[in-house]
Amino acid sequence: MVYAAFKGFLLSLSLILAIGAQNAFVLRQGLRREHVFAVVAICAVSDAVLIAVGVAGFGAISAALPAAAEVMRWGGAGFLFVYGALRFRAAWAGGAALMPQEGASAPLRSVLASCLLLTWANPHVYLDTVALIGSIAAQYDPYRVQFGLGAASGSLVFFAALGYGARLLAPIFQRPRAWVILEILVGAVMWAIAMTLVLGG
């Protein structure tokens, strides 16, 4: 039970750590100390809802079609291998510094609209939460709910740390090399999880 929750937590972190528009937005808001709580809450709650849909949906499919579990396992492993490779390629490209733009504080409504758009209009969010996490959760029956809770917790911890810890990270992530190291770590974690699926979960 605890193991399943930990694996869900680790998988969620590895997926969310991949640098993208949503994370860049959260980091920028954190660096500016602007509506951080609202942004973190939207990202974490949205992920929790999507993860719940994935865990429940893929669990039902697995119960109705036992062969689907094997397809999900290999599909999840393949996706993680490819996603990990993309992270290594991003690291090879040299990383990218991320600094917030100066300017007046944006109104809360505008910030929330941007956050919702970056979260729900991003197809990768559905691949990561509903498809990938949902399919891998099926491998942890009868503890897939604990796996999902662990994944949702990983999302909450990451977004809270990114939003509120951004000021501490600002001097580090001014250097592209820091992003390179982060990408390598994310790629390594993704490949490690993919190997556990290939070897039987």
Secondary structure, DSSP 8 states (H G I E B T S, - for coil): -HHHHHHHHHHHHHHHHS--HHHHHHHHHHHHT-SHHHHHHHHHHHHHHHHHHHHHHHHHHHHH-HHHHHHHHHHHHHHHHHHHHHHHHHHHTT---------S---HHHHHHHHHHHHHS-HHHHIIIIIIIHHHHGGGTT-HHHHHHHHHHHHHHHHHHHHHHHHHHTTTTTSHHHHHHHHHHHHHHHHHHHHHHHTT-
